[in-house]
Amino acid sequence: MSTGEDTGRRQERLAAFGGTPAVPRELRTTAWPVVTDADRDAVLRVLDGGRLVSDTNGATAVSDLEERWAARCGVAHCVATSNGTTALSTALAALGVGSGDEVIVPSLSFIASALAPVHQMAVPVFADVDPGSFTLDPASVRAQITPRTAAILAVHLHGQPADMDALAAIAREHGLAMVEDAAQAHGAHWHGRPVGSLGDAAAFSLQVTKNLPTCGEGGLVTCADESVAERARMIRQFGEVITPGRDRDYVSHLLGWNHKLSAVQAAFTLSQLDRFDAYEQARQRNVAAFLDRLRPLPGLVVPTVTPGSSHAWHILRLRLDATAAGLDGVQPAGFRRAVHRLLRAEGVPVSRYQVMTLPDQKVFTERTGFGDGRPWAGAAEPPAPHDTVARAVIEDSLTLQKRHLNPDAGEALQRYADGFEKVWRHLDTVRHLAAAS
Ligand SMILES: *Cc1c(COP(=O)(O)O)cnc(C)c1O
């Protein structure tokens, strides 16, 4: 006969060894994005409205989204693009970054941060990140500047704004363009100012997993300067000048692409934008309560918020410190692998996100580029990557993605916290697994 004591023992046994998982099945998937009838109606209105092309004269879902996002960011201009990567390359191109230039990017980011300069024929130069904020380390940026440096691309990684005061000072001192990669940081602030308004131009992604999603792919460029916005619009549409009230003349004035956003994608995001603040507030509460429970666990380093900023919590990255956990001599990767395995068995959906630093990616070690080695071939050899901290972070950390974005994820996050606490009650097992891995 099963007694309460048996149940208790089964619950306390690690799920990896036959115990009851801390996270019940029904809490393992929380939907993101949340799709409501309002979103469905918004998309259907576009389909029925006959304005599917994004460059038609007069207001479209695309121009509505551009206006609303510019106002939210407190800047004069927003130019919508087909995705976050084209938003980045369009921003760089509009600022005149191109062949023969170097762009300083962080060693720890999503690959697109370093691909966008290459798409512009510029050479990415890798600077290291700060071990606490995971954003560009200003001292490393300063050390990577050469006579060819044209821009700093600051990534607000995981939703934490980069140190824009220190980076803007470096940019000013050296006459560099300052571009924000805000793909993970919609709604975050730096000293009261929204991301998207902190550099010469900024790029956002509306990709379906991001904090402000569309039902597929999309991007937004924001900037204060009218001529930068004008160039971005031309680059987005074949180098043409589109003038409201005048027929399109099909004249290409400069090298352009087709980076336009579809009206359906824009309408979906506009509808999501109506609920963005409510979702954001719920997320702040849910994540705060989750991190409060993890913080006391020895050797688990929870993300912090840089003073004077607000964090969008796109990704939660947790570092592991074996010494602080009382596991002296256990290697960081071994500790990470053991915790990863035990948490996954408990139903906690942790993952690594990146498995290598950006400069270690083949595209940057092999430098095939455009087939003939450009933009590296024929260019001066860029400074060697700075990536010591980025490497350590990748080695000793695990992330939570997507699941916590849903405003109703609070309950799931509490069960995840149960899973962490349970694994931390079995650090002896963690030590054995870490040594064996
Ligand atoms: C997602 C992302 C991008 C690229 O956005 P896409 O819309 O996927 O092209 C760029 N930078 C960072 C930091 C991202 O997370």
The ligand as a MOL file (V3000), in Angstrom:
LIG
                    3D

  0  0  0     0  0            999 V3000
M  V30 BEGIN CTAB
M  V30 COUNTS 15 15 0 0 0
M  V30 BEGIN ATOM
M  V30 1 C 17.1750 37.4820 -33.2770 0
M  V30 2 C 18.3700 38.3760 -33.2710 0
M  V30 3 C 18.8240 39.0280 -34.4200 0
M  V30 4 C 18.2610 38.7560 -35.7810 0
M  V30 5 O 16.9050 38.9040 -35.8990 0
M  V30 6 P 16.1320 38.0440 -37.0240 0
M  V30 7 O 14.7940 38.7160 -37.0490 0
M  V30 8 O 16.0900 36.6480 -36.5640 0
M  V30 9 O 16.8610 38.2320 -38.3070 0
M  V30 10 C 19.8970 39.8840 -34.3080 0
M  V30 11 N 20.5200 40.0710 -33.1340 0
M  V30 12 C 20.1360 39.4550 -32.0090 0
M  V30 13 C 20.8660 39.7340 -30.7370 0
M  V30 14 C 19.0610 38.5620 -32.0330 0
M  V30 15 O 18.6990 37.9260 -30.9190 0
M  V30 END ATOM
M  V30 BEGIN BOND
M  V30 1 1 1 2
M  V30 2 1 2 3
M  V30 3 2 2 14
M  V30 4 1 3 4
M  V30 5 2 3 10
M  V30 6 1 4 5
M  V30 7 1 5 6
M  V30 8 2 6 7
M  V30 9 1 6 8
M  V30 10 1 6 9
M  V30 11 1 10 11
M  V30 12 2 11 12
M  V30 13 1 12 13
M  V30 14 1 12 14
M  V30 15 1 14 15
M  V30 END BOND
M  V30 END CTAB
M  END
